[in-house]
Amino acid sequence: MTVTKSSARKGNPAPGAHCPHVAARRPGGRPPVKPAFRVLVHHKYLPIWNELPNRVGLAKAQQFWDHVAMTPGEPPRVGISSVMKGNHNAPKWPGYSKTIHYEITGGRRIDPDDTVTSLTMH
């Protein structure tokens, strides 16, 4: 099958096209159960993602990853989540959800857009 330039412009990436997101590994190793969703992080935020256990603790980082990978549409069991208010709450791309803030105890906030694309420190 050959991909033409016109089909690539319609949203189908050409073979070998750059993908800015990479899989975010679960802090501390593999989960006990296969995740329902992949957790993705933009490659430029990967170093910040890898620092998350040092900033909030391994248990809290694992709880966040488990929540996003297993039950992203439900409220988290630990911490608080809320849909972002204002003009920036719209989905970043078609098929994505609104931006959700996840509060992790200790004053840290993660804004994942259902895929972890940014980490914000308070």
C-alpha positions in Angstrom: 0.0 0.0 0.0 1.3 3.4 -0.9 0.6 6.5 1.1 0.2 9.6 -1.1 0.9 13.1 0.0 -2.8 14.0 -0.2 -3.8 11.2 2.2 -1.0 12.3 4.6 -2.5 15.8 4.7 -5.9 14.5 5.6 -4.7 13.3 9.1 -3.1 10.0 8.2 0.6 10.3 9.1 3.1 9.2 6.5 5.2 6.1 7.4 8.2 7.2 9.4 6.5 10.5 10.5 7.7 12.0 13.8 5.5 11.1 16.8 6.2 13.6 19.7 4.7 11.3 22.4 6.3 8.3 24.0 5.0 5.8 26.5 5.4 6.9 30.1 6.6 4.0 32.1 4.9 3.3 35.5 7.1 4.6 38.3 8.7 1.7 40.2 8.1 -0.9 37.5 5.3 -2.9 35.8 1.8 -2.7 37.2 0.3 -6.0 38.6 -2.5 -5.8 36.0 -2.2 -4.9 32.3 -3.4 -1.3 31.9 -6.5 -0.4 29.9 -4.9 2.7 28.4 -1.4 3.8 27.4 0.0 6.7 29.3 1.8 9.0 26.9 4.0 11.9 27.6 5.5 14.4 25.1 9.2 13.6 24.6 10.3 17.1 25.9 8.5 16.4 29.2 9.9 12.9 29.7 12.7 14.1 32.1 10.1 15.8 34.2 7.9 12.7 34.2 10.9 10.6 35.3 11.5 13.0 38.2 7.9 12.6 39.5 8.6 9.9 42.1 11.3 12.1 43.6 9.0 15.1 43.7 5.8 13.5 45.1 7.0 10.0 46.3 6.8 6.7 44.6 3.4 5.6 46.0 1.7 8.8 44.9 3.3 8.7 41.4 2.2 5.1 41.1 -1.4 6.0 42.2 -1.5 8.7 39.5 -0.2 6.4 36.8 -2.6 3.6 37.8 -5.5 6.0 37.7 -4.7 7.5 34.3 -3.9 4.0 32.8 -6.8 2.2 34.3 -9.7 4.5 35.1 -9.1 8.0 33.5 -12.9 8.8 33.3 -13.6 8.3 37.0 -12.6 10.5 40.0 -9.3 9.4 41.5 -9.4 7.3 44.7 -6.7 9.5 46.2 -6.4 13.2 45.6 -8.7 15.6 43.6 -9.3 16.1 40.0 -11.3 18.8 38.3 -11.9 20.0 34.7 -9.9 23.1 33.9 -12.0 26.3 33.8 -11.9 29.0 31.2 -10.8 29.1 27.6 -8.1 26.4 28.0 -10.4 23.6 29.0 -11.2 22.5 25.4 -9.6 19.3 24.1 -6.2 19.9 22.6 -6.9 17.6 19.7 -10.0 15.9 18.2 -10.8 12.7 20.2 -9.2 14.0 23.4 -11.0 15.0 26.6 -11.0 18.4 28.2 -8.0 19.3 30.3 -8.2 17.8 33.7 -6.1 19.0 36.7 -5.0 16.2 39.1 -4.0 17.4 42.5 -1.5 15.2 44.3 -1.0 15.7 48.0 2.0 17.8 48.7 1.1 20.8 46.5 1.9 19.3 43.1 -0.5 19.4 40.1 -0.4 17.4 36.9 -2.3 18.5 33.8 -2.4 15.4 31.6 -5.1 15.9 28.8 -5.7 12.1 29.3 -2.2 11.7 28.0 0.4 13.2 30.2 1.6 16.2 28.2 2.7 18.6 30.9 3.6 18.6 34.6 3.2 21.7 36.6 4.7 22.4 40.0 3.1 24.8 42.6 
